[in-house]
């Protein structure tokens, strides 16, 4: 099982910080959290024997890349500017996945600086060759294209090896052909000036694993998309498959919104020329009835894998909206069989609705370490390392949290860093994985200055969030709910609800998501009281807030000093 987030951060945070910083840290007020409970469920059918439920990874787990080594499958997804980054999952049945680590778990591997939450690490791919695992990725606005390696997929992973030949590109992937030669593919600018907005190309170049570098000419495999006359946008996410003497190039096309799709081309050589399948796209949900029950949209960015028995499956991203292209759970990971009954692969037929319940792969079923789909409840009691799924905004530069100073409690140092500062606030988060969900925690906090706050945040980005907190204002303690609904509002949010607080002990706080609306409640020892009901949850949707991430919940502490 890889290192926990706490162990990773403590091991990686810069040692020997300046004495002045340490002295300042000792004066910061501390907030202590005794538990964190997440619960969610979205109804719908229940899988029967021999069936599974989509998505297989619910919540913000986009751009899945996978590989198989023997009977083991490994999968990685995007995390953008969250740290630790690039979760690594393991499975033996393609349905139940356990996170075994994070590939970016040391603050000095990559520097997310003050990047927006939807920058950073995009669309990772994972490959295995000659006993070595490779993850290829792009650190957008923070270095470019790179790969990292490990002998154990749980880590540790190496420092980045940069790929300067891919300048201007994204979505690199690695492929070894029938002769064992290495190739790197990526999305990049077209040759010459782009002919329209979203005009991109798929490139290929040789790769030397011994020298750890690309070499030789760079060749365009696809210009624009499968039909240039239609001005296709954002051909990306390229992966190669060798089957029956053909090299199949599988790519996403159409952007990551409702026009998203997957297309395929093939050639007798890895470097082309490629011919597009006349039956493209091989996966999409565009053009379906908008009023269909429990819709899934924006399907694409698929990666195909073959089982030892010869069956093919695809992991890909899609979303579950609660309103017109509105979803707070981000882009999620789905699974579907690949039909190779003809000469070309197909994931969905034209007009086919993605099934929520489907027949399982013919593989021995296994259990996951934690539930990742369907209705579930999980409780973190802070009596051991945090699971590797917990994240923070960007790299830490100092130690501001611990699980040891008061065993059984998470301690956050309330530093003067707000959720809206494009920085690394004292905030630990886990994903919202259901449209209908709740997050609950118990906080013990004694604010000493006006503006000191600690409690529970629901956040989509630096610019869009809610924060329910024990706080101090005009010399008095209170419960308050603050909101930031865009960059035009203050970095510490706008007060939208408050109630006096007379108790000095722990207070329970809860956020309840019901699709487009959220409720915020507190219990100061007399039962649950609603502080705000039916507040606008669409500000946490991708449609409103933009970007590529999903909403998260977690404890946060902030000092006024």
C-alpha positions as CSV (number, residue, x, y, z in Angstrom):
1,X,0.0,0.0,0.0
2,X,1.9,3.2,-0.8
3,X,2.8,5.8,1.7
4,X,0.0,7.8,3.3
5,X,-0.4,11.5,2.5
6,X,0.8,12.4,5.9
7,X,3.9,10.3,5.7
8,X,4.6,11.5,2.2
9,X,4.3,15.2,3.1
10,X,6.3,14.9,6.3
11,X,9.0,13.0,4.5
12,X,9.1,15.5,1.7
13,X,8.6,18.9,3.3
14,X,11.7,20.9,3.3
15,X,13.7,20.2,6.4
16,X,15.4,22.8,8.5
17,X,13.0,25.7,7.9
18,X,14.1,29.1,9.0
19,X,13.9,29.7,12.8
20,X,11.7,32.7,12.3
21,X,9.2,30.6,10.4
22,X,9.2,28.0,13.2
23,X,8.7,30.6,15.8
24,X,5.8,32.1,13.9
25,X,4.3,28.6,13.5
26,X,4.3,28.1,17.3
27,X,2.1,31.1,17.8
28,X,-0.6,30.1,15.3
29,X,-3.9,29.0,16.8
30,X,-4.6,25.3,16.3
31,X,-7.8,23.6,15.3
32,X,-8.3,20.0,16.1
33,X,-10.7,17.7,14.3
34,X,-11.8,14.4,16.0
35,X,-13.4,12.7,13.0
36,X,-14.5,13.1,9.4
37,X,-17.5,11.3,7.9
38,X,-18.5,11.2,4.3
39,X,-21.7,9.6,3.1
40,X,-23.4,9.5,-0.3
41,X,-25.8,7.7,-2.5
42,X,-27.6,8.5,-5.8
43,X,-30.1,5.8,-6.1
44,X,-30.6,3.8,-9.3
45,X,-30.4,0.1,-9.9
46,X,-28.3,-2.3,-7.8
47,X,-25.8,-4.6,-9.5
48,X,-26.8,-8.3,-9.3
49,X,-24.5,-11.3,-9.4
50,X,-21.9,-11.0,-12.2
51,X,-22.6,-7.3,-12.7
52,X,-20.8,-4.0,-11.9
53,X,-21.8,-0.4,-11.6
54,X,-20.6,2.6,-13.5
55,X,-18.7,4.8,-12.7
56,X,-16.1,2.5,-11.3
57,X,-14.3,5.5,-9.7
58,X,-16.9,8.0,-8.7
59,X,-16.0,11.7,-8.1
60,X,-13.1,13.7,-9.5
61,X,-11.0,10.9,-11.2
62,X,-10.6,12.1,-14.8
63,X,-8.4,11.0,-17.7
64,X,-7.8,7.4,-16.7
65,X,-4.8,5.7,-18.1
66,X,-4.2,2.0,-17.5
67,X,-1.9,-0.9,-18.1
68,X,-1.7,-4.7,-17.4
69,X,1.2,-6.6,-15.9
70,X,0.5,-10.3,-15.7
71,X,-2.8,-10.5,-13.8
72,X,-2.5,-7.1,-12.3
73,X,-4.0,-3.9,-13.6
74,X,-2.8,-0.4,-12.8
75,X,-4.6,2.9,-13.4
76,X,-3.7,6.6,-13.0
77,X,-5.8,9.8,-13.2
78,X,-5.4,13.5,-13.3
79,X,-5.1,15.7,-10.2
80,X,-4.0,19.0,-11.7
81,X,-2.6,21.3,-8.9
82,X,-3.6,19.1,-6.0
83,X,-0.9,17.5,-3.9
84,X,-0.1,14.6,-3.6
85,X,-0.7,14.2,-7.4
86,X,-1.5,11.4,-9.8
87,X,-3.1,8.6,-7.7
88,X,-2.0,5.1,-8.6
89,X,-4.7,2.3,-8.4
90,X,-4.4,-1.5,-8.5
91,X,-7.0,-4.0,-9.5
92,X,-7.3,-7.7,-10.6
93,X,-10.8,-7.5,-11.8
94,X,-11.0,-4.1,-13.5
95,X,-14.0,-3.2,-11.4
96,X,-12.7,-2.8,-7.8
97,X,-9.7,-0.5,-7.5
98,X,-7.5,0.2,-4.5
99,X,-5.3,3.3,-4.4
100,X,-1.8,2.1,-3.6
101,X,0.0,5.5,-3.7
102,X,0.6,8.8,-5.4
103,X,3.2,9.2,-8.1
104,X,3.8,12.9,-7.1
105,X,4.2,12.7,-3.3
106,X,7.3,14.8,-2.7
107,X,7.0,18.6,-2.8
108,X,10.3,18.9,-4.8
109,X,9.2,16.6,-7.7
110,X,7.1,19.3,-9.3
111,X,6.3,22.9,-8.2
112,X,2.7,23.9,-8.6
113,X,3.5,27.3,-7.1
114,X,0.5,29.6,-7.4
115,X,-1.1,27.8,-10.3
116,X,-4.9,27.6,-10.7
117,X,-6.3,24.3,-9.5
118,X,-7.0,23.2,-13.1
119,X,-3.4,23.7,-14.2
120,X,-0.6,21.3,-13.1
121,X,-0.6,17.6,-14.0
122,X,-2.9,16.7,-16.9
123,X,-3.9,13.3,-18.3
124,X,-1.2,10.8,-17.1
125,X,-0.6,7.5,-18.9
126,X,1.1,4.4,-17.3
127,X,3.2,1.7,-19.1
128,X,5.4,-1.2,-18.1
129,X,8.5,-2.4,-20.0
130,X,11.4,-4.5,-19.0
131,X,10.6,-4.5,-15.3
132,X,10.1,-0.7,-15.1
133,X,6.9,1.3,-14.8
134,X,6.6,4.6,-16.6
135,X,4.2,7.4,-16.0
136,X,4.1,10.1,-18.7
137,X,2.5,13.4,-18.1
138,X,2.4,17.2,-18.7
139,X,2.9,19.7,-16.0
140,X,1.0,22.6,-17.6
141,X,2.6,25.9,-16.7
142,X,5.1,24.1,-14.5
143,X,7.7,22.5,-16.7
144,X,6.1,20.8,-19.7
145,X,6.2,17.1,-20.6
146,X,8.0,14.5,-18.6
147,X,8.1,10.9,-17.4
148,X,8.8,9.3,-14.1
149,X,9.7,5.7,-13.3
150,X,9.4,3.1,-10.6
151,X,10.1,-0.6,-10.1
152,X,7.1,-0.7,-7.7
153,X,3.9,1.1,-8.9
154,X,3.2,2.0,-5.2
155,X,6.3,4.1,-5.3
156,X,8.6,5.7,-4.8
157,X,8.6,7.3,-8.2
158,X,11.6,9.1,-9.6
159,X,12.1,12.8,-10.2
160,X,10.8,14.0,-13.6
161,X,12.8,13.4,-16.7
162,X,11.8,16.2,-19.0
163,X,11.0,15.7,-22.7
164,X,11.9,19.0,-24.4
165,X,11.2,17.7,-27.9
166,X,7.5,17.7,-27.0
167,X,7.4,21.5,-26.3
168,X,3.9,22.9,-26.7
169,X,2.3,19.5,-26.5
170,X,0.2,17.6,-23.9
171,X,-1.0,14.1,-23.2
172,X,2.1,12.1,-23.9
173,X,2.0,8.3,-24.0
174,X,4.6,5.5,-24.4
175,X,4.4,2.5,-26.7
176,X,6.7,-0.3,-27.5
177,X,6.1,-1.9,-31.0
178,X,6.4,-5.5,-32.1
179,X,10.2,-5.1,-32.5
180,X,10.6,-3.7,-29.0
181,X,11.2,-0.1,-30.2
182,X,10.0,2.7,-28.1
183,X,7.7,5.5,-29.3
184,X,6.2,8.6,-27.6
185,X,3.0,10.0,-28.8
186,X,1.4,13.3,-27.8
187,X,-1.1,16.1,-28.7
188,X,0.7,19.1,-30.1
189,X,0.3,22.2,-32.3
190,X,-0.3,21.4,-36.0
191,X,2.4,22.1,-38.6
192,X,2.2,25.7,-39.6
193,X,-0.5,28.1,-38.4
194,X,-3.7,26.5,-36.8
195,X,-6.5,26.7,-39.3
196,X,-9.2,27.2,-36.6
197,X,-9.8,27.3,-32.9
198,X,-9.0,23.9,-31.3
199,X,-7.0,22.7,-34.3
200,X,-4.4,20.3,-32.9
201,X,-2.4,17.3,-34.1
202,X,-1.1,13.9,-32.9
203,X,2.7,13.5,-33.1
204,X,5.0,10.5,-32.7
205,X,8.8,10.3,-32.1
206,X,11.2,7.5,-31.2
207,X,12.2,6.9,-27.6
208,X,15.4,5.4,-26.2
209,X,14.6,3.9,-22.7
210,X,18.3,3.4,-21.9
211,X,19.2,7.0,-22.7
212,X,15.8,8.2,-21.3
213,X,15.2,10.6,-24.2
214,X,13.4,11.0,-27.5
215,X,15.3,11.1,-30.7
216,X,14.8,11.2,-34.5
217,X,12.2,13.0,-36.5
218,X,8.9,14.0,-35.1
219,X,6.0,12.9,-37.4
220,X,2.4,14.1,-37.5
221,X,0.0,11.1,-37.5
222,X,-3.3,13.0,-37.4
223,X,-3.9,16.6,-38.4
224,X,-7.0,18.1,-36.7
225,X,-9.0,14.9,-36.4
226,X,-10.5,12.1,-38.4
227,X,-12.2,14.4,-40.9
228,X,-10.4,17.7,-41.3
229,X,-13.2,19.1,-43.5
230,X,-15.5,19.3,-40.4
231,X,-12.9,21.3,-38.4
232,X,-12.6,18.7,-35.5
233,X,-11.3,20.1,-32.2
234,X,-8.9,18.8,-29.7
235,X,-7.6,15.6,-31.0
236,X,-5.8,14.3,-27.9
237,X,-5.1,11.5,-25.5
238,X,-3.4,9.2,-28.1
239,X,-2.7,5.5,-27.3
240,X,-1.4,2.8,-29.6
241,X,-2.5,-0.9,-29.8
242,X,-0.9,-3.6,-31.9
243,X,-3.3,-6.3,-33.0
244,X,-3.3,-8.7,-35.9
245,X,-0.5,-6.9,-37.7
246,X,-2.2,-3.5,-37.4
247,X,-1.3,-0.5,-35.2
248,X,-4.5,1.1,-33.9
249,X,-4.3,4.7,-32.9
250,X,-7.1,5.5,-30.4
251,X,-7.7,9.2,-29.5
252,X,-10.2,11.5,-27.9
253,X,-11.8,14.2,-30.1
254,X,-14.3,17.0,-29.7
255,X,-13.2,18.6,-26.4
256,X,-14.0,17.4,-22.9
257,X,-17.6,18.7,-22.7
258,X,-20.8,17.2,-24.2
259,X,-19.2,16.9,-27.6
260,X,-16.5,14.5,-26.3
261,X,-15.9,11.3,-28.2
262,X,-13.3,8.6,-29.0
263,X,-12.0,7.8,-32.5
264,X,-9.7,5.2,-34.0
265,X,-7.3,5.0,-37.0
266,X,-5.0,2.3,-38.1
267,X,-1.7,1.7,-39.9
268,X,0.8,-1.1,-40.7
269,X,3.5,1.0,-39.1
270,X,3.6,2.9,-35.7
271,X,4.6,6.1,-37.5
272,X,1.9,5.8,-40.2
273,X,0.3,6.6,-42.5
274,X,-3.0,6.2,-40.7
275,X,-6.5,5.6,-42.1
276,X,-9.6,6.6,-40.0
277,X,-12.4,4.1,-39.3
278,X,-15.5,5.0,-41.3
279,X,-17.6,4.1,-38.3
280,X,-16.1,6.7,-36.0
281,X,-16.7,7.7,-33.2
282,X,-16.3,4.4,-31.3
283,X,-17.5,6.0,-28.0
284,X,-19.6,9.0,-27.4
285,X,-22.8,10.2,-25.7
286,X,-23.3,13.3,-27.8
287,X,-26.6,13.7,-29.7
288,X,-28.6,11.6,-27.3
289,X,-32.0,12.7,-25.9
290,X,-31.4,15.4,-23.2
291,X,-34.4,14.2,-21.1
292,X,-33.1,10.6,-20.7
293,X,-33.2,9.1,-17.2
294,X,-30.0,9.5,-15.1
295,X,-27.9,10.8,-18.0
296,X,-24.2,10.3,-18.5
297,X,-22.5,12.8,-20.8
298,X,-19.1,13.9,-22.1
299,X,-17.7,10.3,-22.5
300,X,-14.2,10.0,-24.0
301,X,-10.5,9.9,-23.3
302,X,-10.4,6.1,-23.4
303,X,-7.5,3.7,-22.8
304,X,-7.9,0.1,-23.9
305,X,-6.4,-3.0,-22.1
306,X,-6.5,-6.7,-22.9
307,X,-7.1,-9.4,-20.3
308,X,-5.0,-12.6,-20.2
309,X,-8.0,-14.4,-21.8
310,X,-8.0,-12.0,-24.7
311,X,-11.0,-9.8,-23.8
312,X,-10.6,-6.1,-24.3
313,X,-11.9,-3.4,-22.0
314,X,-11.8,0.4,-21.9
315,X,-11.5,2.8,-19.1
316,X,-12.6,6.4,-19.9
317,X,-14.0,9.5,-18.4
318,X,-17.6,10.7,-18.4
319,X,-19.8,12.8,-16.1
320,X,-23.2,12.5,-14.4
321,X,-25.0,15.9,-14.6
322,X,-27.9,16.8,-12.3
323,X,-28.9,19.7,-14.6
324,X,-28.0,21.1,-18.0
325,X,-24.3,20.2,-18.2
326,X,-24.1,20.8,-14.4
327,X,-22.2,18.5,-12.2
328,X,-20.1,19.0,-9.0
329,X,-18.6,15.5,-8.9
330,X,-16.1,16.3,-11.7
331,X,-15.2,13.9,-14.5
332,X,-15.3,10.3,-13.3
333,X,-13.8,6.9,-14.5
334,X,-16.1,4.5,-16.3
335,X,-15.5,1.0,-17.6
336,X,-16.9,-0.7,-20.8
337,X,-16.1,-3.8,-22.8
338,X,-14.6,-3.3,-26.3
339,X,-16.2,-5.2,-29.2
340,X,-13.6,-6.5,-31.6
341,X,-16.1,-8.7,-33.6
342,X,-15.0,-6.8,-36.7
343,X,-11.6,-5.4,-37.7
344,X,-12.1,-2.2,-35.7
345,X,-12.8,-1.7,-31.9
346,X,-16.1,-0.4,-30.7
347,X,-17.1,0.7,-27.2
348,X,-20.6,2.1,-27.9
349,X,-22.8,1.7,-30.9
350,X,-24.3,4.8,-32.5
351,X,-27.1,6.1,-30.2
352,X,-26.3,3.6,-27.4
353,X,-26.7,4.9,-23.9
354,X,-23.9,4.0,-21.5
355,X,-25.3,1.4,-19.1
356,X,-25.2,2.1,-15.4
357,X,-25.2,-1.6,-14.7
358,X,-23.2,-4.0,-16.9
359,X,-21.8,-7.5,-17.0
360,X,-18.5,-7.9,-15.2
361,X,-15.2,-8.8,-16.9
362,X,-14.5,-12.6,-16.8
363,X,-11.9,-12.2,-14.0
364,X,-11.9,-13.3,-10.4
365,X,-13.7,-10.8,-8.3
366,X,-11.9,-9.0,-5.6
367,X,-12.7,-6.4,-2.9
368,X,-11.4,-2.8,-2.8
369,X,-9.8,-1.4,0.3
370,X,-12.4,1.4,0.3
371,X,-15.7,1.8,-1.6
372,X,-15.3,3.9,-4.8
373,X,-18.8,3.6,-6.3
374,X,-22.4,3.2,-5.4
375,X,-23.9,4.2,-2.0
376,X,-21.4,4.1,0.9
377,X,-20.3,5.7,4.2
378,X,-16.7,6.1,5.3
379,X,-15.4,7.5,8.5
380,X,-11.9,8.8,9.2
381,X,-11.2,8.7,13.0
382,X,-7.7,10.2,12.6
383,X,-6.2,7.3,14.7
384,X,-3.7,6.4,12.0
385,X,-2.3,7.7,8.7
386,X,-4.7,9.4,6.4
387,X,-5.6,7.4,3.3
388,X,-3.7,8.3,0.2
389,X,-6.8,9.8,-1.4
390,X,-6.7,12.9,0.8
391,X,-5.2,16.0,-0.9
392,X,-4.2,19.6,-0.4
393,X,-4.1,22.6,-2.7
394,X,-0.6,22.7,-4.2
395,X,2.7,21.8,-2.7
396,X,3.3,22.3,1.1
397,X,6.4,24.4,2.0
398,X,6.0,23.8,5.8
399,X,4.4,21.3,8.2
400,X,1.0,22.7,9.2
401,X,-0.8,19.6,10.2
402,X,-0.2,16.4,12.2
403,X,-1.8,13.4,13.7
404,X,0.5,12.9,16.7
405,X,0.4,16.0,18.9
406,X,-3.0,14.9,20.1
407,X,-3.6,11.2,19.1
408,X,-6.9,10.5,17.5
409,X,-7.3,14.1,16.3
410,X,-6.2,15.9,13.2
411,X,-4.4,19.2,14.1
412,X,-4.4,22.0,11.7
413,X,-2.3,25.2,12.3
414,X,-4.5,28.2,11.4
415,X,-2.1,30.1,9.2
416,X,-2.9,33.4,7.5
417,X,-3.7,31.7,4.2
418,X,-7.2,31.9,2.7
419,X,-8.9,29.4,0.4
420,X,-9.0,32.1,-2.2
421,X,-5.3,33.0,-2.1
422,X,-4.1,30.6,-4.9
423,X,-1.6,29.2,-2.3
424,X,-1.4,26.2,0.1
425,X,-3.9,26.9,2.8
426,X,-4.4,24.7,5.9
427,X,-6.9,22.6,4.1
428,X,-7.1,18.8,3.7
429,X,-9.7,17.5,1.3
430,X,-11.4,14.4,0.0
431,X,-13.6,14.2,-3.1
432,X,-17.4,14.7,-3.3
433,X,-18.3,11.4,-5.0
434,X,-22.1,11.6,-5.2
435,X,-24.6,14.2,-6.3
436,X,-26.4,13.5,-3.0
437,X,-23.8,13.5,-0.3
438,X,-22.9,14.8,3.2
439,X,-19.6,15.6,4.9
440,X,-19.4,15.9,8.7
441,X,-16.6,16.7,11.1
442,X,-16.1,17.7,14.7
443,X,-13.9,20.7,15.4
444,X,-12.4,22.0,18.6
445,X,-11.1,25.6,18.1
446,X,-10.6,28.6,20.3
447,X,-10.2,31.7,18.1
448,X,-8.2,34.4,19.6
449,X,-8.4,37.2,17.0
450,X,-11.2,38.6,14.9
451,X,-11.0,36.7,11.6
452,X,-9.7,33.4,13.1
453,X,-11.8,30.6,11.6
454,X,-11.8,26.8,11.5
455,X,-14.3,24.3,10.2
456,X,-15.6,22.5,7.1
457,X,-15.1,23.7,3.5
458,X,-16.8,22.6,0.3
459,X,-14.6,23.8,-2.5
460,X,-14.4,23.6,-6.3
461,X,-11.5,26.0,-6.8
462,X,-9.8,29.0,-5.2
463,X,-12.7,31.2,-6.6
464,X,-15.7,29.0,-5.8
465,X,-16.3,27.6,-2.3
466,X,-18.3,27.5,0.9
467,X,-16.7,27.6,4.4
468,X,-18.7,26.7,7.6
469,X,-16.7,27.7,10.6
470,X,-16.2,28.4,14.2
471,X,-15.0,32.0,14.0
472,X,-14.4,35.2,16.0
473,X,-15.8,38.7,15.0
474,X,-15.9,41.9,17.1
475,X,-14.5,40.0,20.0
476,X,-17.3,37.4,20.0
477,X,-17.3,33.8,18.9
478,X,-19.9,32.6,16.4
479,X,-20.8,30.1,13.7
480,X,-20.6,31.5,10.3
481,X,-21.0,30.4,6.6
482,X,-18.8,32.2,4.1
483,X,-19.1,31.9,0.3
484,X,-16.8,32.9,-2.6
485,X,-18.7,32.9,-5.9
486,X,-16.1,34.2,-8.2
487,X,-12.8,36.1,-8.3
488,X,-14.7,39.4,-7.9
489,X,-15.4,38.5,-4.3
490,X,-12.8,38.7,-1.4
491,X,-10.2,36.0,-1.1
492,X,-11.7,35.1,2.4
493,X,-15.2,35.0,1.1
494,X,-18.5,36.9,1.9
495,X,-20.5,36.2,5.0
496,X,-23.9,34.8,4.1
497,X,-25.1,33.3,7.4
498,X,-24.2,33.4,11.1
499,X,-25.3,32.4,14.6
500,X,-24.0,33.1,18.1
501,X,-21.8,30.5,19.7
502,X,-21.7,30.3,23.5
503,X,-20.1,26.9,24.1
504,X,-16.4,26.4,24.3
505,X,-16.2,22.6,23.5
506,X,-16.2,20.7,20.3
507,X,-18.8,21.6,17.6
508,X,-20.0,19.3,14.9
509,X,-20.4,20.8,11.4
510,X,-22.1,19.3,8.4
511,X,-22.5,20.1,4.7
512,X,-25.2,18.3,2.7
513,X,-25.3,18.3,-1.1
514,X,-28.5,17.6,-2.9
515,X,-27.6,18.1,-6.5
516,X,-27.8,21.8,-7.2
517,X,-28.4,22.9,-3.6
518,X,-26.4,22.5,-0.3
519,X,-27.4,22.8,3.3
520,X,-25.0,23.7,6.1
521,X,-25.7,22.6,9.7
522,X,-24.0,22.7,13.1
523,X,-24.4,20.9,16.5
524,X,-23.1,22.8,19.5
525,X,-24.4,20.2,22.0
526,X,-28.1,20.7,21.5
527,X,-28.7,18.7,18.3
528,X,-28.4,19.7,14.7
529,X,-29.4,23.2,13.7
530,X,-29.6,24.4,10.1
531,X,-27.5,27.6,9.6
532,X,-28.3,27.8,5.9
533,X,-30.6,25.8,3.6
534,X,-30.8,25.5,-0.1
535,X,-27.8,27.6,-0.9
536,X,-26.7,27.6,-4.5
537,X,-24.6,24.5,-5.2
538,X,-24.2,25.2,-8.9
539,X,-21.3,27.6,-8.0
540,X,-19.4,24.4,-7.3
541,X,-20.2,22.9,-10.8
542,X,-17.8,22.8,-13.6
543,X,-20.2,24.8,-15.8
544,X,-20.1,27.7,-13.4
545,X,-16.6,27.5,-11.9
546,X,-14.9,26.2,-15.0
547,X,-11.8,24.1,-15.1
548,X,-11.4,20.4,-15.0
549,X,-11.7,19.5,-11.3
550,X,-14.6,18.4,-9.1
551,X,-15.8,19.5,-5.7
552,X,-14.1,18.4,-2.5
553,X,-14.9,18.5,1.2
554,X,-12.5,18.9,4.1
555,X,-11.2,20.6,7.3
556,X,-9.8,24.1,7.0
557,X,-8.3,26.5,9.5
558,X,-7.3,30.1,8.9
559,X,-5.7,32.8,11.1
560,X,-6.3,36.5,10.8
561,X,-2.7,37.3,11.5
